[in-house]
Amino acid sequence: AKDKASGCYRLGRYHQERGDLELALTAYTYAIARDPAAPEPRIAVAILHARQGRLPQARAMLLAVCAEYPELVQPRNNLGYVYYLQGEYAAAAAAFRQALALEPANERARNNLALAVGASAQPVAELPPRPAPLAPPATAVIAGAPPAPAATAVAAAVPAEQANGMQLV
């Protein structure tokens, strides 16, 4: 079942990268049906929901993934961005801070935190200090998925000002 779920997930990525979000959503849904606990297709579906304006659905899915996988940074960052899009800047900042606590060098979460803090008119001094770079950042790749630049998946369906928010890695 996990092999079929992985194949459905990869098919979803394929369709999403080509801009066919409905086929991507269908493939991700099949992946979830075959492996309901896997976080990757659930995160992907949440991203599609958010891109298509279904923020409550995206939020619910990301909250569930964050509760089940507290060590994952990506769903926390994405949840923060959904909060940001809903105008809940304090909740967004809290989610971005949690992501940074898990991965202090995550520039995407840091940039999103700056957006949330700026939108809520809190002083930027509340941003945590940048850690000193130890090594070039590694690109995270989902097992079995072809490597792709994170910005490419986002830029295909999201305006430039939103491209820094969510990522499918």
BELVEN-V883055 format. One record per pair of residues at least 12 apart in sequence whose C-alpha atoms are under 8 Angstrom apart, sorted by the first residue. I is the first residue (numbers start at 1). GAP is how many residues later the second one is. D is the distance in whole Angstrom. If there is no record, write none. Layout:
i;gap;d
I;GAP;D
I;GAP;D
This chain:
i;gap;d
1;33;6
1;34;7
2;32;7
2;33;6
4;27;7
4;30;7
5;25;7
5;26;4
5;27;7
5;28;8
5;29;5
5;30;6
6;25;7
6;138;7
7;24;8
8;19;5
8;20;6
8;22;6
8;23;5
9;18;6
9;19;5
9;22;6
9;31;8
9;32;6
10;134;7
10;135;6
11;13;7
11;16;6
11;17;8
12;12;4
12;13;7
12;14;7
12;15;5
12;16;5
13;132;8
16;137;7
17;135;8
17;136;6
17;139;7
18;138;8
19;137;7
19;138;7
21;27;7
25;20;6
25;23;7
28;13;5
28;14;7
28;16;7
28;17;6
29;12;8
29;16;8
39;26;6
39;30;8
40;102;8
42;19;7
42;20;8
42;23;7
43;18;7
43;19;7
43;22;7
43;32;6
43;125;8
44;124;7
45;13;8
46;12;4
46;13;7
46;15;6
46;16;6
47;31;8
47;119;7
47;120;8
47;121;8
50;32;7
51;106;7
51;107;7
55;27;6
55;30;8
55;31;7
58;21;8
58;24;7
59;20;6
59;23;6
59;24;8
62;13;6
62;14;7
62;16;7
62;17;6
63;16;7
71;31;7
72;30;8
73;26;5
73;27;8
73;29;6
73;30;7
74;25;8
74;93;7
76;19;6
76;20;7
76;22;7
76;23;6
77;18;6
77;19;5
77;22;6
77;32;6
77;35;8
77;88;8
77;89;7
78;87;7
78;88;5
78;89;7
79;13;7
79;16;7
80;12;4
80;13;7
80;14;7
80;15;5
80;16;6
81;31;7
81;84;6
81;85;7
84;32;6
89;27;5
89;28;7
89;30;7
89;31;6
90;26;7
90;27;8
90;30;7
92;21;7
92;24;6
93;19;8
93;20;5
93;23;6
93;24;6
96;13;5
96;14;7
96;16;7
96;17;5
97;12;8
97;16;7
104;26;7
104;27;7
105;25;7
105;26;6
105;28;8
108;56;6
108;57;7
109;56;8
110;17;8
111;53;7
112;52;7
112;53;6
113;14;7
114;13;7
139;30;8
140;29;6
141;28;6
142;27;7
148;21;7
149;20;8
150;17;6
150;18;6
150;19;6
151;12;7
151;13;8
151;16;7
153;14;7
153;15;6
154;12;7
154;13;6
154;14;7
